[in-house]
């Protein structure tokens, strides 16, 4: 085991799952009104491995990391990259006359 001093350089991504008690809704239906779920600290998310609630500052960080990953995935789906032989013809290479695209055809 390596010796380690201080905090980690990168924040560890914790796998999250929906709370089994409230099924991700953050509230539980009482007799007359809805109550905040105590199993997940009214967030709807728990640690996937242990099923325990995260501390609020850790939960904010983990949800932000999930949101950023979702935004990256959406951007990739909006602008797919062309791969294979067609990629050469789609990307401008500025090798032609006046900086135009030259494909060699």
GUKE-482104 format. One line per field, with one value per atom (N, C-alpha, C): x, y, z; residue number from 0; residue in three letters; atom name. Coordinates in steps of 0.2 Angstrom, whole numbers, always signed. Layout:
<kedrens>
c1 <- (X	...)
c2 <- (Y	...)
c3 <- (Z	...)
num <- (NUM	...)
residu <- (ALA	...)
atome <- (CA	...)
</kedrens>
This chain:
<kedrens>
c1 <- (+4	+0	+4	+3	+6	+4	+9	+8	+4	-1	-5	-6	-4	-5	-10	-14	-18	-24	-28	-34	-32	-36	-35	-35	-31	-31	-37	-41	-47	-52	-58	-64	-66	-67	-70	-77	-79	-86	-89	-94	-98	-104	-105	-111	-117	-122	-128	-134	-139	-145	-151	-157	-163	-164	-167	-168	-174	-173	-178	-184	-184	-190	-194	-192	-196	-196	-192	-191	-189	-185	-182	-186	-192	-196	-194	-190	-188	-193	-199	-205	-208	-211	-215	-222	-227	-234	-236	-238	-241	-248	-251	-259	-262	-260	-264	-259	-253	-248	-242	-237	-231	-226	-221	-216	-209	-204	-198	-195	-192	-189	-183	-182	-177	-171	-173	-168	-163	-165	-160	-159	-161	-161	-165	-170	-175	-172	-167	-164	-166	-168	-170	-164	-158	-152	-149	-146	-142	-136	-131	-125	-127	-125	-128	-125	-119	-115	-118	-119	-121	-129	-132	-139	-139	-134	-134	-134	-137	-138	-131	-130	-124	-124	-119	-119	-121	-124	-127	-121	-116	-110	-108	-107	-105	-110	-117	-122	-122	-121	-121	-115	-110	-104	-105	-108	-109	-115	-120	-125	-123	-118	-115	-111	-107	-103	-108	-113	-118	-121	-123	-126	-121	-115	-110	-109	-109	-108	-114	-120	-126	-126	-123	-123	-117	-112	-107	-110	-114	-117	-122	-126	-131	-127	-122	-118	-115	-113	-110	-116	-122	-127	-130	-129	-131	-127	-120	-115	-111	-113	-110	-103	-98	-92	-92	-90	-90	-84	-84	-78	-78	-72	-71	-69	-69	-67	-71	-78	-82	-79	-75	-73	-68	-64	-59	-63	-69	-72	-77	-78	-82	-78	-72	-68	-64	-64	-60	-53	-49	-42	-38	-41	-38	-31	-31	-25	-26	-32	-34	-32	-34	-32	-36	-33	-37	-39	-36	-38	-44	-46	-52	-51	-56	-55	-52	-47	-44	-45	-48	-49	-45	-42	-37	-41	-47	-51	-50)
c2 <- (-6	+0	+6	+11	+17	+22	+26	+31	+36	+39	+45	+50	+56	+62	+67	+70	+75	+72	+77	+75	+72	+68	+66	+71	+70	+75	+76	+70	+70	+67	+70	+68	+61	+57	+50	+50	+47	+46	+41	+42	+37	+35	+29	+26	+27	+31	+32	+28	+27	+23	+27	+25	+28	+25	+29	+27	+22	+16	+11	+12	+17	+18	+23	+28	+33	+32	+28	+27	+33	+37	+42	+49	+49	+54	+59	+57	+61	+62	+60	+61	+54	+53	+47	+49	+46	+48	+46	+50	+49	+48	+48	+47	+53	+59	+65	+70	+69	+73	+69	+72	+69	+71	+66	+67	+67	+70	+70	+63	+60	+53	+54	+50	+50	+45	+40	+36	+39	+44	+47	+54	+57	+64	+68	+66	+69	+71	+67	+68	+64	+58	+53	+48	+49	+46	+43	+37	+34	+30	+29	+25	+18	+17	+10	+4	+5	-1	-3	+3	+1	+3	+7	+10	+15	+18	+23	+30	+35	+42	+45	+50	+53	+60	+62	+69	+74	+80	+84	+87	+89	+92	+87	+81	+76	+74	+74	+73	+79	+85	+90	+89	+87	+86	+80	+75	+69	+70	+74	+76	+80	+85	+89	+85	+80	+76	+72	+70	+66	+70	+77	+81	+83	+84	+86	+80	+74	+68	+68	+69	+69	+74	+80	+86	+84	+81	+78	+73	+69	+64	+67	+71	+75	+78	+82	+85	+81	+75	+70	+67	+66	+64	+69	+76	+81	+82	+81	+82	+76	+71	+64	+65	+62	+62	+57	+59	+54	+50	+44	+39	+35	+33	+29	+33	+31	+34	+41	+41	+47	+53	+52	+57	+61	+59	+63	+68	+66	+70	+76	+74	+79	+84	+83	+87	+92	+98	+103	+102	+102	+101	+107	+112	+118	+117	+112	+110	+112	+114	+116	+123	+125	+132	+137	+142	+147	+145	+139	+136	+132	+130	+126	+119	+115	+107	+104	+100	+96	+88	+84	+77	+73	+75	+71	+68	+69	+66	+69)
c3 <- (+0	+0	+0	-4	-4	+1	+3	+8	+5	+8	+5	+11	+9	+13	+10	+14	+11	+7	+4	+0	-7	-10	-16	-22	-27	-32	-36	-37	-41	-36	-37	-33	-35	-31	-33	-34	-40	-42	-38	-34	-31	-34	-35	-39	-35	-38	-34	-37	-32	-34	-31	-34	-31	-24	-20	-13	-14	-11	-11	-7	-2	+2	-1	-4	-8	-15	-18	-25	-29	-26	-29	-29	-25	-25	-20	-15	-9	-4	-5	+0	+1	+6	+8	+10	+7	+8	+15	+19	+26	+26	+31	+31	+28	+30	+27	+23	+24	+20	+18	+14	+12	+17	+19	+24	+20	+22	+20	+21	+16	+17	+22	+27	+32	+30	+25	+23	+19	+15	+10	+11	+17	+18	+13	+11	+7	+0	-2	-9	-14	-12	-17	-20	-17	-19	-13	-14	-9	-13	-9	-11	-14	-20	-23	-20	-17	-14	-7	-3	+4	+5	+1	+2	+8	+9	+15	+11	+15	+13	+13	+8	+8	+12	+14	+17	+12	+14	+9	+5	+8	+4	-1	+1	-4	-9	-7	-12	-18	-16	-21	-26	-23	-28	-32	-30	-34	-39	-37	-42	-47	-46	-51	-56	-53	-58	-62	-60	-64	-69	-67	-72	-78	-76	-81	-86	-83	-88	-92	-90	-94	-99	-98	-103	-108	-106	-111	-116	-113	-117	-122	-120	-124	-130	-128	-133	-138	-136	-141	-145	-143	-147	-152	-150	-154	-160	-159	-164	-164	-168	-168	-173	-171	-175	-180	-186	-192	-191	-192	-192	-198	-200	-206	-211	-218	-224	-225	-222	-223	-219	-214	-210	-214	-218	-222	-226	-229	-233	-230	-223	-220	-216	-214	-210	-215	-214	-218	-217	-222	-220	-223	-226	-229	-233	-237	-241	-248	-250	-257	-258	-264	-266	-262	-259	-255	-249	-246	-240	-240	-246	-247	-245	-245	-243	-249	-248	-254	-252	-256	-254	-258	-263	-268	-273	-274	-280	-286)
num <- (0	0	0	1	1	1	2	2	2	3	3	3	4	4	4	5	5	5	6	6	6	7	7	7	8	8	8	9	9	9	10	10	10	11	11	11	12	12	12	13	13	13	14	14	14	15	15	15	16	16	16	17	17	17	18	18	18	19	19	19	20	20	20	21	21	21	22	22	22	23	23	23	24	24	24	25	25	25	26	26	26	27	27	27	28	28	28	29	29	29	30	30	30	31	31	31	32	32	32	33	33	33	34	34	34	35	35	35	36	36	36	37	37	37	38	38	38	39	39	39	40	40	40	41	41	41	42	42	42	43	43	43	44	44	44	45	45	45	46	46	46	47	47	47	48	48	48	49	49	49	50	50	50	51	51	51	52	52	52	53	53	53	54	54	54	55	55	55	56	56	56	57	57	57	58	58	58	59	59	59	60	60	60	61	61	61	62	62	62	63	63	63	64	64	64	65	65	65	66	66	66	67	67	67	68	68	68	69	69	69	70	70	70	71	71	71	72	72	72	73	73	73	74	74	74	75	75	75	76	76	76	77	77	77	78	78	78	79	79	79	80	80	80	81	81	81	82	82	82	83	83	83	84	84	84	85	85	85	86	86	86	87	87	87	88	88	88	89	89	89	90	90	90	91	91	91	92	92	92	93	93	93	94	94	94	95	95	95	96	96	96	97	97	97	98	98	98	99	99	99	100	100	100	101	101	101	102	102	102	103	103	103	104	104	104)
residu <- (UNK	UNK	UNK	UNK	UNK	UNK	UNK	UNK	UNK	UNK	UNK	UNK	UNK	UNK	UNK	UNK	UNK	UNK	UNK	UNK	UNK	UNK	UNK	UNK	UNK	UNK	UNK	UNK	UNK	UNK	UNK	UNK	UNK	UNK	UNK	UNK	UNK	UNK	UNK	UNK	UNK	UNK	UNK	UNK	UNK	UNK	UNK	UNK	UNK	UNK	UNK	UNK	UNK	UNK	UNK	UNK	UNK	UNK	UNK	UNK	UNK	UNK	UNK	UNK	UNK	UNK	UNK	UNK	UNK	UNK	UNK	UNK	UNK	UNK	UNK	UNK	UNK	UNK	UNK	UNK	UNK	UNK	UNK	UNK	UNK	UNK	UNK	UNK	UNK	UNK	UNK	UNK	UNK	UNK	UNK	UNK	UNK	UNK	UNK	UNK	UNK	UNK	UNK	UNK	UNK	UNK	UNK	UNK	UNK	UNK	UNK	UNK	UNK	UNK	UNK	UNK	UNK	UNK	UNK	UNK	UNK	UNK	UNK	UNK	UNK	UNK	UNK	UNK	UNK	UNK	UNK	UNK	UNK	UNK	UNK	UNK	UNK	UNK	UNK	UNK	UNK	UNK	UNK	UNK	UNK	UNK	UNK	UNK	UNK	UNK	UNK	UNK	UNK	UNK	UNK	UNK	UNK	UNK	UNK	UNK	UNK	UNK	UNK	UNK	UNK	UNK	UNK	UNK	UNK	UNK	UNK	UNK	UNK	UNK	UNK	UNK	UNK	UNK	UNK	UNK	UNK	UNK	UNK	UNK	UNK	UNK	UNK	UNK	UNK	UNK	UNK	UNK	UNK	UNK	UNK	UNK	UNK	UNK	UNK	UNK	UNK	UNK	UNK	UNK	UNK	UNK	UNK	UNK	UNK	UNK	UNK	UNK	UNK	UNK	UNK	UNK	UNK	UNK	UNK	UNK	UNK	UNK	UNK	UNK	UNK	UNK	UNK	UNK	UNK	UNK	UNK	UNK	UNK	UNK	UNK	UNK	UNK	UNK	UNK	UNK	UNK	UNK	UNK	UNK	UNK	UNK	UNK	UNK	UNK	UNK	UNK	UNK	UNK	UNK	UNK	UNK	UNK	UNK	UNK	UNK	UNK	UNK	UNK	UNK	UNK	UNK	UNK	UNK	UNK	UNK	UNK	UNK	UNK	UNK	UNK	UNK	UNK	UNK	UNK	UNK	UNK	UNK	UNK	UNK	UNK	UNK	UNK	UNK	UNK	UNK	UNK	UNK	UNK	UNK	UNK	UNK	UNK	UNK	UNK	UNK	UNK	UNK	UNK	UNK	UNK	UNK	UNK	UNK	UNK	UNK	UNK	UNK	UNK	UNK	UNK)
atome <- (N	CA	C	N	CA	C	N	CA	C	N	CA	C	N	CA	C	N	CA	C	N	CA	C	N	CA	C	N	CA	C	N	CA	C	N	CA	C	N	CA	C	N	CA	C	N	CA	C	N	CA	C	N	CA	C	N	CA	C	N	CA	C	N	CA	C	N	CA	C	N	CA	C	N	CA	C	N	CA	C	N	CA	C	N	CA	C	N	CA	C	N	CA	C	N	CA	C	N	CA	C	N	CA	C	N	CA	C	N	CA	C	N	CA	C	N	CA	C	N	CA	C	N	CA	C	N	CA	C	N	CA	C	N	CA	C	N	CA	C	N	CA	C	N	CA	C	N	CA	C	N	CA	C	N	CA	C	N	CA	C	N	CA	C	N	CA	C	N	CA	C	N	CA	C	N	CA	C	N	CA	C	N	CA	C	N	CA	C	N	CA	C	N	CA	C	N	CA	C	N	CA	C	N	CA	C	N	CA	C	N	CA	C	N	CA	C	N	CA	C	N	CA	C	N	CA	C	N	CA	C	N	CA	C	N	CA	C	N	CA	C	N	CA	C	N	CA	C	N	CA	C	N	CA	C	N	CA	C	N	CA	C	N	CA	C	N	CA	C	N	CA	C	N	CA	C	N	CA	C	N	CA	C	N	CA	C	N	CA	C	N	CA	C	N	CA	C	N	CA	C	N	CA	C	N	CA	C	N	CA	C	N	CA	C	N	CA	C	N	CA	C	N	CA	C	N	CA	C	N	CA	C	N	CA	C	N	CA	C	N	CA	C	N	CA	C	N	CA	C	N	CA	C	N	CA	C	N	CA	C	N	CA	C	N	CA	C)
</kedrens>
